[in-house]
Amino acid sequence: MLHTNLSTRPFYNTRVVRAGLIGLAVIAASLTVFNAVELWRLQRANRELGQSVSQNESVARDLRQKARTVRQSIDKPQLSLVDAAAREANELIDRRAFSWTGLLNQFQATLPPDVRISLVQPQVDAEGRLLVAITVLSRRQEDLDSFIAALEQTGVFQDVLSRSDSSAEGGTLMSVLQAYYQAAPSAAPAATAPPPTSEPGKGSPGNRSAANVVAGGRP
């Protein structure tokens, strides 16, 4: 058979061209197979994820239904009673662990001569902190301010403030103080009281404060 080549620069080695074309065909076929395998793998992963999402949604619906059933079965009045009883029990525990001796020692160390404590009411606030209400009788506002400053200097009383002030018998000032108390049994009070006056009609703070403290518990 006669093969005629009319090109100006004939190329007679056709085997190299054929080998190149075959190589390109093999590469194209390999890429096609690889893409097909990847597509099948991704479709399978997508189906598995869809099944997992469906199962999770079913579990979530079951849990929501169980939660609604539990909420409907709860006796709210009874739950309120239990909650109130728990708070009362916690308050009793806190009162039992509360040291009246340490608190009175703090008062005796900080009480000025012309200030007298008539009532102390400890209680626990919503955050579990011990809040002490102190009813104080003083002759002058300066004496009350001195007592408040002495309490804050101890480090165991925080946020000391006067909630109310009123006039009492004999021209004395009755004030209700409020302070957060954090007992420190091993620490001595940081502030010391001024020496008691020896003038007639004025007693020392030690024998006047403790005898007049009225509170809802015992040391």
Number of C-alpha atoms within 10 A of each C-alpha: 3 4 5 7 10 7 7 6 7 9 8 8 8 8 9 10 10 11 11 11 12 12 12 12 12 12 12 12 12 12 12 12 12 12 12 12 12 12 12 12 12 12 12 12 12 12 12 12 12 12 12 12 12 12 12 12 12 12 12 12 12 12 12 12 12 12 12 11 11 10 11 10 9 10 9 11 9 10 11 11 11 12 12 12 12 12 14 12 12 14 16 13 11 16 19 13 10 17 15 17 13 18 19 17 14 22 23 21 20 25 28 24 21 20 23 27 24 19 18 22 15 21 17 16 12 8 6 11 12 18 19 20 21 22 22 23 23 23 17 13 13 11 17 24 14 15 22 21 14 23 26 17 16 19 16 18 20 16 13 17 14 18 12 11 15 10 12 13 7 7 10 17 18 22 21 19 19 23 21 20 20 14 17 14 11 7 11 13 21 15 17 18 17 13 10 15 14 9 7 6 6 12 15 19 24 19 11 18 19 18 11 13 17 15 15 10 13 11 13
